[in-house]
Amino acid sequence: MQGTADQAASSFVVQAREVDLAFPVEATVEAVRQATVAAQVPGRVLDVRVDAGQRVKQGELLMRIDAREAAGSDAAAKATLAQARAAYERTKNLYAQKFVSKAALDQAEAAYKAAEGAAVSTGAGASHGTVTAPISGLVAQRHTEAGEMATPGKPLVTIYDPKGLRVLASLPQYKLAELKKSARARIELPESGRWIDVAKIEILPTVDPRSHTATARLYLPDNTEGVVPGAYARAHFTLGQAKKMTVPPAAILRRGEITAVYVLDDKGVARLRQVRLGEAVAGGELEVLAGLNAGERVSLTPQKTGIEAKAAASAAAR
C-alpha cells in the first residue's frame, strides 16, 4: 500500500483543463523608485561608507568629498555679504539724512542682494561635500572608489527601493487594441521557473516611431522577494481561456532532440513515450500537443522511473 501511495504522489494524471490563453512578450525588471546620486562639487573622494548590496536609510551618509575649494568660496562670499550689508545700512542712514541720492541707495541695495544670493549659492555648494542617501533602499552599484576625483555630474552611488518593482515590456502595435482590454497578466521568471501575478497593468499612451511598439508597465506585488532590477522576465497577457492538456515540467525527459515522458499503466509499469509539446501556459505547465491521452498517468520523477524500469527489465531477463 505504501508503494502505491508513493507512486500516486510522484505521478500526474493528464486531463484537459481550462487554461489562460496568453500573449507572451519579453520584459525586464526595474525598480519603481531608483536614484543615482551624482557629485555636485569637484574634489577628491575622502571617505566611502557603503558598498553594493548594503541597505541604507534616507539621509544616511554615503560618501564625503573634499570640498575645501567650495568651502573657501563660501567663506569669501559670506565676507562679501557682510561688507555689502554694512554698506547698505550706511547708505540707508545717509539717505535718510539726505546726504546721498536715491540712485546711490538703489545701487547699495542691489549690491547687497547680489551678495546675498551668491552666499546662498556657495553655502549650498559647500554642503554638497557630504553625500547622503536620497531614498531608503539597497545600494545597487557603487561607481566611485575612495581617492578618486569627483566632478559635478559624475555618478557616485545607485540606490533602489526593493519594496516596489515593476516589469517593462514592449507591446507590438498590431496587438495594442487587444492587449489594452486584458485586465490580467502574469510574470514568468524563466531562470527560476517562478510565476507571479501582476498587481497593476499600465500601458503608456505613445508608440515608438522606430520600433512601432508601446511600453507596458506591469507592477509586481509589494515586497516581492527574489526578484532584482535588470532581471530577464516574460510577461503573459491573458486574452481568454481554452481547454488544453498539460503536464508539469518535472514530468518531461529530454534526450537530445527527443522529448518524452514515462507513462504508468494500472500495474505501475512505466513505458517511455515520445510527446510533442506546445507553449508553457500560465502556471508553468506545458501544453501537450500529441503523444498523450486524457486520463493517462505520467511519472513526475522520470530519471528515477527510468532507472527502476531498466532494473526491472534486467531482472526479468535473467
VOGU-3710 file (C-alpha; in Angstrom, 3 decimals, decimal comma):
1> mqgtadqaas> 0,000/0,000/0,000  2,880/2,325/0,792  4,371/1,782/-2,700  1,049/2,630/-4,329  0,730/5,800/-2,257  4,289/6,873/-3,127  3,652/6,236/-6,812  0,468/8,341/-6,743  2,297/11,165/-5,003  5,066/11,147/-7,624
11> sfvvqarevd> 2,789/10,977/-10,665  0,328/13,197/-12,525  -2,940/12,360/-14,295  -3,204/14,112/-17,651  -6,536/15,910/-18,093  -7,886/18,627/-20,343  -8,487/21,708/-18,235  -9,302/25,367/-18,621  -6,133/27,404/-19,019  -5,487/31,034/-19,807
21> lafpveatve> -4,759/31,945/-23,408  -1,837/34,302/-23,069  0,232/36,548/-25,312  3,875/36,429/-24,143  6,336/39,308/-24,581  9,944/39,734/-23,493  10,400/42,015/-20,484  12,895/43,414/-17,976  12,501/44,014/-14,238  13,134/47,530/-12,918
31> avrqatvaaq> 12,654/49,344/-9,622  9,781/51,825/-9,345  11,966/54,054/-7,151  15,623/54,267/-8,110  18,113/57,096/-7,774  21,667/57,606/-8,960  23,463/60,083/-6,708  25,925/62,298/-8,594  28,652/64,626/-7,377  27,699/68,302/-7,212
41> vpgrvldvrv> 31,113/69,732/-6,340  34,617/68,884/-7,586  37,003/67,223/-5,164  38,692/64,017/-4,105  36,542/61,299/-2,503  37,787/61,133/1,086  35,509/58,538/2,661  33,222/55,811/1,295  30,695/54,366/3,743  28,625/51,973/1,582
51> dagqrvkqge> 29,019/49,130/-0,900  26,778/47,230/-3,325  24,102/45,165/-1,591  24,091/47,277/1,564  20,784/48,575/2,916  20,675/52,330/3,626  18,145/54,753/5,090  17,126/58,099/3,647  19,583/60,773/4,799  22,312/58,265/5,717
61> llmridarea> 25,890/59,318/4,916  27,215/57,609/1,772  30,432/59,486/0,962  32,457/62,545/1,847  34,123/64,693/-0,813  36,980/67,105/-0,169  35,060/70,344/-0,720  37,689/72,760/0,631  37,605/74,749/-2,596  33,840/75,167/-2,265
71> agsdaaakat> 34,261/76,000/1,428  36,767/78,717/0,535  34,383/80,221/-1,982  31,642/80,122/0,665  33,822/81,963/3,183  34,670/84,631/0,593  31,009/85,021/-0,352  29,990/85,419/3,299  32,658/88,118/3,811  31,409/89,947/0,726
81> laqaraayer> 27,845/89,660/2,037  28,801/91,142/5,391  30,566/94,045/3,660  27,606/94,653/1,318  25,144/94,540/4,226  27,162/97,121/6,173  27,440/99,364/3,110  23,701/99,137/2,518  22,892/100,054/6,138  25,237/103,068/5,987
91> tknlyaqkfv> 23,716/104,215/2,703  20,196/103,915/4,171  21,195/106,154/7,085  22,839/108,676/4,757  19,809/108,675/2,504  17,512/109,294/5,491  19,655/112,341/6,288  19,507/113,382/2,601  23,288/113,114/2,157  23,072/110,652/-0,803
101> skaaldqaea> 20,726/110,260/-3,723  18,056/107,594/-4,250  20,209/106,149/-7,042  23,059/105,524/-4,565  20,653/103,776/-2,203  19,328/101,564/-5,018  22,864/100,680/-6,041  23,823/99,680/-2,485  20,647/97,590/-2,141  21,317/95,811/-5,428
111> aykaaegaav> 24,895/95,003/-4,360  23,600/93,634/-1,047  21,010/91,367/-2,720  23,583/90,080/-5,224  25,995/89,252/-2,406  23,179/87,524/-0,502  22,340/85,340/-3,493  26,000/84,443/-4,040  26,353/83,473/-0,371  23,326/81,169/-0,566
121> stgagashgt> 24,735/79,509/-3,697  28,226/78,940/-2,309  26,789/77,750/1,012  24,813/75,070/-0,804  27,923/74,086/-2,761  29,959/73,668/0,412  27,299/71,390/1,905  27,459/69,104/-1,149  30,729/67,671/0,125  28,602/65,400/2,306
131> vtapisglva> 26,740/62,894/0,110  23,612/61,351/1,673  21,028/58,806/0,512  18,004/60,434/-1,195  15,800/57,361/-0,575  15,797/54,282/1,645  16,691/51,016/-0,066  19,540/48,842/-1,301  22,766/50,009/-2,915  22,655/48,584/-6,436
141> qrhteagema> 26,077/49,831/-7,521  28,930/51,982/-6,264  30,501/53,891/-9,144  33,379/55,604/-7,319  36,160/54,471/-5,008  37,900/56,361/-2,228  40,730/58,528/-3,570  39,153/59,116/-6,986  38,319/62,607/-8,209  34,665/63,565/-8,215
151> tpgkplvtiy> 33,425/66,082/-10,751  29,959/67,641/-10,986  27,596/65,174/-12,643  29,779/62,091/-12,079  27,685/59,147/-10,734  28,653/58,037/-7,251  26,071/55,528/-5,989  22,868/53,957/-7,365  20,145/53,060/-4,848  16,815/51,326/-5,421
161> dpkglrvlas> 13,827/50,531/-3,237  13,252/46,731/-3,329  9,720/47,075/-1,949  8,366/48,323/-5,284  9,275/46,540/-8,545  7,740/46,515/-11,994  8,370/44,884/-15,345  8,821/46,810/-18,587  7,569/45,109/-21,749  7,363/46,278/-25,367
171> lpqyklaelk> 3,994/45,574/-26,989  3,641/45,347/-30,798  1,346/47,973/-32,289  -0,841/45,414/-34,089  -1,746/43,817/-30,724  -2,325/47,006/-28,739  -6,128/47,154/-29,061  -6,474/43,553/-27,873  -3,887/43,832/-25,092  -5,433/47,017/-23,688
181> ksararielp> -8,580/45,011/-22,952  -6,600/42,488/-20,911  -7,221/43,004/-17,216  -4,847/40,265/-16,092  -1,232/39,308/-16,673  1,383/37,065/-15,100  5,137/37,410/-14,990  7,316/34,395/-15,740  10,899/34,254/-14,497  12,385/31,612/-16,828
191> esgrwidvak> 15,598/31,146/-14,854  13,772/30,003/-11,719  10,511/28,778/-13,265  8,602/31,150/-10,996  5,288/32,811/-11,929  3,977/35,989/-10,270  0,532/37,600/-10,602  0,659/41,252/-11,657  -0,866/43,791/-9,280  -1,458/46,531/-11,883
201> ieilptvdpr> -1,034/46,997/-15,645  -0,174/50,376/-17,130  0,224/50,850/-20,908  1,804/54,150/-21,932  -0,250/56,122/-24,491  2,515/56,652/-27,087  4,145/54,336/-29,640  7,838/54,375/-30,525  8,058/55,558/-34,166  11,117/53,390/-34,888
211> shtatarlyl> 10,080/50,038/-33,389  6,294/50,624/-33,540  5,907/49,272/-30,034  4,265/50,661/-26,915  5,689/50,314/-23,418  3,754/48,444/-20,749  4,497/48,699/-17,043  3,411/45,675/-15,038  3,633/46,270/-11,291  4,561/43,358/-9,040
221> pdntegvvpg> 3,035/42,975/-5,562  4,814/44,946/-2,839  7,767/43,270/-1,129  8,173/40,585/-3,805  11,187/38,515/-2,741  13,810/37,011/-5,009  13,403/39,491/-7,892  16,015/42,131/-8,701  16,181/45,042/-11,187  17,672/44,133/-14,544
231> ayarahftlg> 16,476/40,521/-14,430  15,076/38,982/-17,613  11,375/38,150/-17,458  8,465/37,270/-19,709  5,068/38,964/-19,435  1,987/36,860/-20,285  -1,134/38,934/-21,021  -4,348/36,932/-20,551  -6,572/37,148/-23,649  -9,117/34,435/-22,849
241> qakkmtvppa> -9,425/30,781/-21,858  -9,417/27,415/-23,608  -9,255/23,719/-22,730  -5,804/22,173/-23,111  -3,988/19,067/-21,898  -0,933/19,969/-19,852  1,848/18,283/-17,893  4,223/19,690/-15,267  7,781/20,384/-16,500  9,069/17,856/-13,933
251> ailrrgeita> 7,482/15,033/-15,966  9,455/15,825/-19,118  12,549/13,815/-20,011  14,793/15,339/-22,691  17,304/13,169/-24,528  18,956/15,136/-27,298  16,144/16,236/-29,605  13,721/13,717/-28,121  11,095/14,888/-25,623  9,362/12,084/-23,732
261> vyvlddkgva> 7,530/11,074/-20,566  7,202/7,839/-18,627  3,578/6,661/-18,786  2,474/4,418/-15,902  -0,150/1,724/-16,514  -2,637/0,361/-13,947  0,014/-2,002/-12,589  2,579/0,734/-12,207  4,708/-0,424/-15,147  6,483/2,509/-16,780
271> rlrqvrlgea> 6,859/2,891/-20,542  8,757/5,700/-22,240  6,672/7,614/-24,758  7,655/10,493/-27,018  5,459/13,595/-26,824  5,148/16,865/-28,708  4,846/19,954/-26,529  3,499/23,429/-27,106  3,927/26,670/-25,189  4,089/26,970/-21,435
281> vaggelevla> 0,720/28,013/-20,049  0,131/30,347/-17,122  1,228/28,499/-14,027  4,261/26,922/-15,646  2,785/23,695/-17,026  3,458/22,685/-20,639  0,780/22,116/-23,263  0,707/18,593/-24,756  0,037/18,679/-28,495  0,484/14,953/-29,202
291> glnagervsl> 1,560/11,719/-27,536  -0,755/11,542/-24,520  -4,435/10,925/-23,893  -6,650/12,275/-21,140  -6,671/10,051/-18,066  -3,157/8,639/-18,547  -0,748/8,862/-15,612  2,823/10,118/-16,058  5,765/9,994/-13,673  6,966/13,226/-12,070
301> tpqktgieak> 10,391/11,651/-11,410  11,360/10,412/-14,902  15,074/9,839/-14,149  14,272/7,677/-11,127  11,484/5,883/-13,010  13,868/5,166/-15,917  16,455/3,633/-13,594  13,809/1,473/-11,928  12,399/0,384/-15,316  15,860/-0,681/-16,528
311> aaasaaar> 16,498/-2,570/-13,307  13,146/-4,372/-13,620  13,862/-5,272/-17,263  17,301/-6,652/-16,354  15,846/-8,734/-13,531  13,135/-10,141/-15,832  15,735/-11,083/-18,456  17,732/-13,260/-16,009
//
